[in-house]
Amino acid sequence: MYIYIYLLIEGILASLLCQDGKFRKLGEYLLFCFLLFLTILVVFREGIGADYSTYVMHYQNTSDITKLTTSDFLLLEPGYVILSAVLRYLHAPFEILSFLLLVIIVLNFKRAFPYFSSNLSLSFFLYVALFFLSFNFNVIRHGVMAAFVWNACHYWLESKKVSAIFLLVLGALFHVLSLTFLLIIPICCSSKRYPIYIYILVLIFSFFIAKYPDVILQIFDRLLVPLVGTDNRLAFYLSGGHEGELNEVTFSIGLFFNIFICFISLFSFTDRKRFFLSNMLFVGIVSFLVFNSFGALSQRLASVCYIANIFLVPALMSKVRVSKWRFCFFLFAVLYGILMFWRELTKETGYYIPYQFIF
């Protein structure tokens, strides 16, 4: 537990120092140390995360690159399998795979963060607080895919659509849901804000579907599931345990925080980039509600869109001109990050505690 507390303290301190020009260099040095510490936690963990043993087992059972068969691709996406197979050929330990996956995430966000964020240190802290545990310890392939998606978003807004599509395809090599953003990104890229009543009506309809999901369940069961066939990955998302009732976490503080940030952003910004972020966050909210009975699909799709939060919150903070109120906004953002980090950390199904190193 103490190692996670230290992680939060270091991240908060680094981000706080970066807010003041006099201490920015010290803050940037602490941010580098923060990233290094995160790398150590990811690479040298043992038994951390609900899926840790499964990932290790898959890695050990993967044939090397010269002996791959179709059976190696039945349960995992080809990009993950091929990367694992190359490392198996080199007799590399699982820790090298963990390191390379983290490098892929960092390299993608290295391009996306400067493009979308007006406050890199705060965005970095919020990413760690909101997504680090899940994306790097549990749903690892999903975390890699999310990084590719946001790099693709940056290229799409820069009118480099071929590069964006290429990145989305690369993301699909690690998680098939990346391909859904071939549709989502163009929808979110409107140069003008949709009428506000459209957002409100869609949100109300989404809450209704979340509360009474029979219609959406029937559509999935009767139309889409037969199309999936024997694809185990998609079948899991479409029929792997939908409950037919509203998930209790729907009405959590996180959802209403997202709704608040989304609508405040829609009214606060006029530039295309911020509209895109607001629309992405809104799509995440709607996806979470409409597909709420499909726990995995709802959470996977929404979490990628929710990354917009780590860019919108600093953008909203930058609009606060009075320094003391801007500092209060910073503290509010940090407090929210701490609450969400703690909620994820203490989940019984997360298996984050106690932290153990391999040595």
C-alpha positions in Angstrom: 0.0 0.0 0.0 2.8 2.4 0.9 4.4 2.2 -2.5 1.1 3.5 -4.1 0.9 6.3 -1.6 4.5 7.3 -2.5 3.5 7.1 -6.2 0.7 9.6 -5.6 2.8 12.0 -3.5 5.6 12.1 -6.1 3.1 12.7 -8.9 1.2 15.4 -7.1 4.5 17.2 -6.0 5.9 17.0 -9.5 2.8 18.4 -11.1 2.5 21.1 -8.4 6.1 22.3 -8.9 5.5 22.5 -12.7 2.7 25.0 -12.2 5.3 27.6 -10.9 7.8 28.9 -13.3 10.4 29.3 -10.5 10.3 25.5 -9.8 9.5 24.2 -13.2 12.9 22.6 -13.8 12.7 20.8 -10.5 9.2 19.7 -11.3 10.3 18.4 -14.7 13.1 16.4 -13.0 10.6 14.9 -10.6 8.3 14.1 -13.5 11.1 12.1 -15.1 11.7 10.3 -11.9 8.0 9.7 -11.7 8.0 8.1 -15.1 11.0 6.0 -14.2 9.3 4.8 -11.0 6.2 3.9 -13.0 8.4 1.9 -15.4 9.9 0.0 -12.5 6.4 -0.8 -11.1 5.2 -2.1 -14.4 8.2 -4.2 -15.4 9.3 -5.7 -12.2 5.9 -6.6 -10.7 5.0 -10.1 -9.7 1.4 -11.3 -9.3 0.0 -7.7 -9.5 -3.3 -7.4 -11.4 -6.1 -9.8 -11.9 -4.8 -10.9 -15.3 -1.1 -11.2 -14.4 -1.0 -15.0 -14.2 -3.0 -15.3 -17.4 -0.7 -13.0 -19.3 2.3 -14.9 -18.0 0.7 -18.2 -19.0 -0.1 -17.0 -22.5 3.4 -15.7 -22.9 5.0 -18.9 -21.8 2.7 -21.0 -24.0 3.3 -18.9 -27.1 5.4 -20.5 -29.7 8.5 -18.7 -30.9 8.2 -16.7 -34.2 9.5 -19.6 -36.3 6.8 -22.0 -35.0 3.6 -20.0 -34.8 0.4 -21.8 -35.7 -3.2 -20.6 -36.0 -3.9 -21.9 -32.6 -1.6 -19.2 -31.1 -4.0 -16.6 -32.4 -7.3 -18.0 -31.1 -7.4 -16.1 -27.8 -5.3 -13.0 -28.3 -4.9 -10.3 -31.0 -2.1 -10.9 -33.6 0.0 -7.9 -32.7 0.4 -9.1 -29.1 1.0 -12.7 -30.2 3.7 -11.7 -32.8 5.5 -9.5 -30.3 5.4 -12.3 -27.7 6.6 -14.8 -30.3 9.6 -12.7 -31.3 10.6 -12.3 -27.6 10.1 -16.0 -27.1 12.5 -16.7 -30.0 15.0 -14.5 -28.2 14.4 -16.3 -24.9 13.4 -13.0 -23.3 11.6 -13.0 -20.0 8.0 -11.8 -19.6 9.4 -8.6 -18.0 10.8 -7.5 -21.4 7.4 -7.8 -23.0 5.9 -5.6 -20.2 8.6 -3.1 -20.8 8.0 -3.0 -24.6 4.3 -2.6 -24.2 4.9 0.3 -21.8 7.3 1.9 -24.4 4.6 1.6 -27.1 2.1 3.4 -24.8 4.6 6.1 -23.9 5.7 6.7 -27.5 2.0 7.1 -28.7 1.1 9.5 -25.8 4.4 11.4 -26.4 2.7 12.7 -29.6 -0.8 13.0 -28.3 -0.1 14.8 -25.0 1.6 17.9 -26.3 -1.1 18.3 -29.0 -4.1 18.0 -26.7 -2.9 19.3 -23.3 -2.3 22.8 -22.2 -0.7 21.5 -18.9 1.4 18.4 -19.5 2.3 17.8 -15.9 -1.3 17.8 -14.7 -2.5 15.7 -17.7 0.2 13.2 -16.9 -0.8 13.0 -13.3 -4.4 12.6 -14.2 -3.6 9.8 -16.6 -1.7 7.9 -13.9 -4.5 8.5 -11.4 -7.3 7.6 -13.6 -5.9 4.9 -16.0 -2.4 3.7 -15.0 -3.4 0.8 -12.8 -6.0 -0.6 -15.1 -4.2 0.0 -18.4 -0.8 -1.3 -17.2 -1.6 -4.0 -14.7 -4.9 -5.6 -15.9 -6.3 -4.7 -19.3 -2.8 -4.3 -20.8 -3.7 -4.9 -24.5 -6.6 -2.4 -24.1 -4.2 0.2 -22.7 -1.9 -0.2 -25.7 -4.9 0.1 -28.0 -6.0 3.3 -26.2 -2.6 4.9 -26.7 -2.8 4.1 -30.5 -6.3 5.6 -30.7 -5.3 8.9 -29.1 -2.3 9.2 -31.3 -4.6 8.6 -34.2 -6.9 11.3 -33.0 -4.1 13.8 -33.1 -3.2 12.8 -36.7 -6.9 12.9 -37.8 -7.3 16.5 -36.5 -4.1 17.4 -38.3 -5.8 16.2 -41.5 -3.3 13.3 -41.8 -6.1 10.7 -42.1 -4.0 8.0 -43.7 -1.6 8.0 -40.7 -4.6 8.0 -38.3 -6.2 5.0 -40.0 -2.8 3.2 -40.0 -2.5 3.8 -36.2 -6.0 2.5 -35.6 -5.2 -0.6 -37.5 -2.1 -1.0 -35.5 -4.2 -0.6 -32.4 -6.5 -3.3 -33.6 -3.6 -5.7 -33.6 -3.6 -5.4 -29.8 -7.4 -4.9 -29.3 -10.1 -5.2 -31.9 -12.2 -2.4 -30.4 -9.7 0.1 -32.0 -11.6 -0.3 -35.3 -14.8 1.2 -33.7 -12.9 4.5 -33.6 -12.9 4.6 -37.4 -16.5 5.7 -37.0 -16.2 7.5 -33.6 -13.4 9.9 -34.5 -15.1 11.4 -37.7 -18.3 11.9 -35.7 -16.4 13.7 -33.0 -14.5 15.9 -35.5 -17.2 18.3 -36.2 -15.9 21.9 -36.7 -19.0 23.2 -35.1 -20.8 22.3 -31.9 -23.9 20.3 -32.4 -27.0 22.0 -30.9 -27.0 21.6 -27.1 -30.5 20.1 -27.1 -29.1 17.2 -29.2 -26.6 16.4 -26.4 -29.3 16.6 -23.8 -31.8 14.4 -25.7 -29.2 11.8 -26.5 -28.1 11.7 -22.8 -31.7 11.3 -21.6 -32.3 8.5 -24.1 -29.0 6.9 -22.9 -30.1 6.9 -19.3 -33.4 5.4 -20.3 -31.6 2.6 -22.2 -29.3 2.0 -19.3 -32.3 1.6 -17.0 -34.4 -0.5 -19.4 -31.9 -2.3 -21.6 -34.2 -5.0 -23.0 -34.2 -3.4 -26.5 -30.5 -3.2 -26.8 -30.1 -6.7 -25.4 -32.4 -8.1 -28.0 -30.6 -6.3 -30.9 -27.3 -7.8 -29.7 -28.6 -11.3 -29.1 -30.6 -11.6 -32.3 -28.6 -9.7 -34.9 -25.0 -9.2 -33.9 -24.1 -12.3 -31.9 -24.8 -14.6 -34.9 -22.5 -12.4 -37.1 -19.7 -12.8 -34.6 -19.6 -16.6 -35.1 -16.8 -18.2 -33.3 -14.7 -15.1 -32.6 -14.2 -15.6 -28.9 -13.0 -12.0 -28.3 -16.0 -10.3 -29.8 -18.4 -12.9 -28.4 -17.2 -12.0 -24.9 -18.1 -8.3 -25.4 -21.5 -9.0 -27.1 -22.8 -11.9 -25.0 -20.3 -12.6 -22.3 -22.4 -12.0 -19.3 -24.8 -9.1 -19.9 -27.0 -8.7 -16.8 -30.1 -7.1 -18.2 -30.0 -4.5 -15.5 -28.4 -1.2 -14.6 -24.9 -1.6 -13.4 -24.6 0.1 -9.9 -21.4 2.0 -10.9 -23.4 3.9 -13.5 -24.5 6.5 -11.0 -21.1 6.8 -9.4 -19.3 10.1 -8.8 -17.2 9.3 -11.9 -20.1 9.4 -14.3 -21.5 12.7 -13.0 -18.0 14.2 -13.0 -17.7 13.3 -16.7 -21.1 14.8 -17.5 -20.2 18.0 -15.7 -16.8 18.4 -17.4 -18.4 17.5 -20.8 -21.1 20.2 -20.7 -18.9 22.8 -19.1 -16.4 22.3 -21.9 -19.1 22.5 -24.6 -20.0 25.9 -23.3 -16.5 27.1 -22.6 -14.5 26.4 -25.8 -14.9 27.5 -29.4 -11.9 25.8 -31.0 -12.1 22.6 -33.0 -9.7 20.7 -30.8 -11.6 21.2 -27.6 -14.9 20.4 -29.4 -13.4 17.1 -30.4 -12.4 16.4 -26.8 -15.8 17.3 -25.5 -17.5 15.1 -28.1 -15.2 12.2 -27.3 -16.0 12.5 -23.7 -19.7 12.6 -24.6 -19.4 9.5 -26.7 -17.8 7.8 -23.8 -20.7 8.7 -21.5 -23.3 7.5 -24.0 -21.4 4.3 -24.6 -21.1 3.6 -20.9 -24.9 4.1 -20.5 -26.2 2.4 -23.6 -24.0 -0.7 -23.3 -24.1 -0.7 -19.5 -25.6 -4.2 -19.3 -22.6 -5.5 -21.2 -20.1 -4.7 -18.5 -16.9 -5.4 -20.5 -18.0 -3.6 -23.7 -19.3 -0.6 -21.8 -16.1 -0.1 -19.7 -13.7 -0.8 -22.5 -15.2 1.6 -25.1 -16.0 4.3 -22.5 -12.6 4.3 -20.9 -10.8 5.1 -24.2 -13.1 8.1 -24.6 -12.7 9.2 -21.0 -9.1 9.9 -21.6 -10.4 13.2 -23.0 -10.8 14.2 -19.3 -7.1 14.5 -18.7 -6.9 17.1 -21.5 -10.2 19.0 -20.8 -9.6 19.5 -17.1 -6.3 21.4 -17.6 -7.9 23.4 -20.4 -10.7 24.5 -18.1 -8.2 25.3 -15.4 -6.3 27.6 -17.9 -9.4 29.7 -18.3 -9.4 30.6 -14.6 -7.5 33.9 -14.5 -7.3 34.5 -10.8 -4.3 32.6 -9.4 -5.8 31.5 -6.1 -8.9 30.2 -7.8 -6.8 28.4 -10.4 -4.9 26.8 -7.6 -8.2 25.7 -6.0 -9.2 24.2 -9.4 -5.8 22.4 -9.4 -6.5 21.0 -6.0 -10.0 19.9 -7.0 -8.5 18.0 -10.0 -5.9 16.4 -7.9 -8.4 15.3 -5.3 -10.6 13.8 -7.9 -7.6 11.9 -9.3 -6.8 10.6 -5.8 -10.3 9.4 -5.3 -10.5 7.6 -8.6 -7.0 6.1 -8.1 -8.0 4.9 -4.6 -11.2 3.4 -5.8 -9.4 1.4 -8.5 -6.6 0.4 -6.1 -8.9 -1.0 -3.4 -11.2 -3.0 -5.8 -11.3 -6.6 -4.6 -11.0 -7.8 -8.2 -8.0 -5.6 -9.0 -5.3 -7.6 -7.1 -3.1 -4.5 -6.8 -2.4 -5.0 -3.0 0.1 -5.9 -1.7 2.6 -4.9 -4.3 5.3 -7.4 -4.9 8.6 -7.2 -6.9 10.0 -10.2 -8.8 13.2 -9.8 -6.8 
